[in-house]
């Protein structure tokens, strides 16, 4: 049974998508536009956001520059949207940095930007939007994390911990906000064709398109799911791995993850 309240239609709903310039975020923007939602799209690269807007000349689309590593930038963007819309019904945080890292390449210089965007970015966004949602007693927050946060995986020495933090954050946020009538969506994709995964030089099982991922997210939110994960064959296998004893877990990871 769904843990959030299902949503029958997004027609007229005010949706703010952060990290919409490419990949899953851009595909989500198009999916919600086609659902009839009133959309705001944010990222640092506004030229890519304007490309999306130009595809839908008859839709209501706000383009807002936003640097998620800067809380002041998030606040400025939010204040502008509130002035124009009055309220936001759903905030979908999709921004993220992925840099493949193993122990031999690990440095704080490489790790810090990943943590700033993947952890502090969504936390700063939630801190910005939550007071008004609590005041209204209505709204939704979706955070795109990753199955890389389920357990330790090769080449994810900073990325994996950042996503594990967001899984824990969403779980705790849901516990606090469900009684307040605010929906929380924990979104954990597997491998998706994006500029980030293009960096990988290994086989990616269950690889899906960004458009497919966007539909999984949209439909999961409409169904009221808290734990939105896909593709199911791959994500369920990873969920199974994390409950195994460590000797068996590490054996299977080394056997099946050819990295």
Buried (B, 14 or more C-beta within 10 A) or exposed (E): EEBBEEBEEBEEBBBBBBBBBBBBBBBBBBBBBEBBBBBBBBBBEBEBBEEBBEEBEEBBBBBBEBBBBBBEBBBBBBEBBEEEBEEBBBBBBBBBBBBBBEEEEEEEEEBEEBBBBBBBBBBBBBEBBBEBBBEBEBBBBBBBBBBBBBBBBBBBBBBBBBBBBBBEBBEEBBEEBBEEBBBBBBBBBBBBBBEBBEEBEEEEBBBBEBBBBBBBBBEBBBEBBBBBBBBEEBBEBBBEBEEBEEEEBEEBBEEEBEB
